[in-house]
Amino acid sequence: MAITELESAKSLCRDKKKTMAKVYVADPAKWADLVEVDRVVDLKRARAKLGEEKVEEILKRSRSKVEGDDLFMEKIKDEADQKTLEPFVREEKTNWIIVSKVPKARKDDVLKAAVKENSITEWDLLEFDEMYETCGRCGLSWDNKKGCVGNFGPSTSPVPELAKKFKLNLLAKVDDLASKKTVLSSKDAQTLLKEIAVLRERTPEEGKMMVRRIDGTLKRLEAMANCSKEHSVGFYFF
């Protein structure tokens, strides 16, 4: 479960998540002068010319594990080895375009042509440590400052069934809401908080074991709902 954090200007990841760093285009021929080019070493040709022993020495120095006969030249760091392998390099155009290298006059067209689900934002390029540090500082990080996405609970969670029993309409429909990818509003968050209160009040009727089983889920639901309500953002289950 998660909030729609990009709706809030207070989201510390918002700008980076909305900024494309690398985009994937379906028709690279149309953007031939912009797409990235991979430089690939043909190891079969290299071995035939240089000998197996020489090539293996180069691979060992670069600490490259190779499957097949191709190796990206970028993995070879030693300049002398790069020069040795240069005659066996071929260039292959990719489907990727680095947005920062696109001329301003063409940037809008490139972004329109991008396959969004395959493209990479500036946020995607961050190291995990930097992501975690950012989430730790963000006011929308409702899951114990670990982020704005959290675990509802195990697939066998009794919460939906308890909600049906106590006629709590929102929580009773969690699975359906997740399957339909329904985004709920901050107004729905207020309803969720009321249903959580009812569950806390009524669950002791089911025994202490049940209270313990759903405690973690209720705490996370409450934290998410409070965040949604406070920052006027939506939330959803998945």
Secondary structure, 3 states (H helix, E strand, C coil): CEECHHHCCCCCCHHHHHCEEEEEECCHHHHCCCCCEEEEEEHHHHHHHHCHHHHHHHHHHHCCCCCCCEEEHHHCCCHHHHHHHHHHEEEEECCEEEHHHCCHHHHHHHHHHECHHHCEECCCCCCHHHHHHHHHHCCCCCCCCCCCECCCCCCCCCHHHHHHHCCCHHHHCHHHHHHCCCEECHHHHHHHHHHHHHHHHHHHHHCHHHHHHHHHHHHHHHHHHHHHHHHCCCEECC
